[in-house]
Amino acid sequence: MKTIIVACGGGIATSQTVAVKLENLLQERGLGHKARIESININSLSTYIKSADIYVSITQVREGGYEIPVFSGIPFLTGVGANEELEKIIDVINS
């Protein structure tokens, strides 16, 4: 099972919205059992990223990146490009 963290500034509203949307989309595709999704505060990122497999960011991603795949959470808020971003996440889940 992969661990996905979704981070925004406060860790409450936006990240939770994206986490629920992503969870629903994965369940619709029969992949809900393959990932555990947590919404977090961006200030907790350095702690959570150590045990995560995928990072979905609502905020600007630091230059230099991370050791795990990083995806934008914005498409899940706007709907624009959500399917494309979801497919990329599914590829990592299935790898």
Steps between C-alpha positions, in 0.01 A plus 500: 500500500632842402480800729397827338534829684312810390636824644371855508570802716262413782453126454126529545279627221684481168713195565202317649288586196766367262560191714130409497471566126807287429376222727162498323663492156723209600202312644303556179785333313519209742831615648384625839665206673840586350549841663460673832457876471576756771449875494768691687619848580795613286698564821480125574625399156857423608366244749237333281698489176746253654235228504299603193511356150327788320469870578207700360575868547254786521781748564809589303749212498848585620775513244711187493199278549456202725604136495143388425272586207325835538172590329290814492179499698363805319340295220291318761368836623430651159420189299736619226751223431376282786476183289851544368644557849300205634645272232853599601421424864345165405818410310701549820246310709518205262881500477 
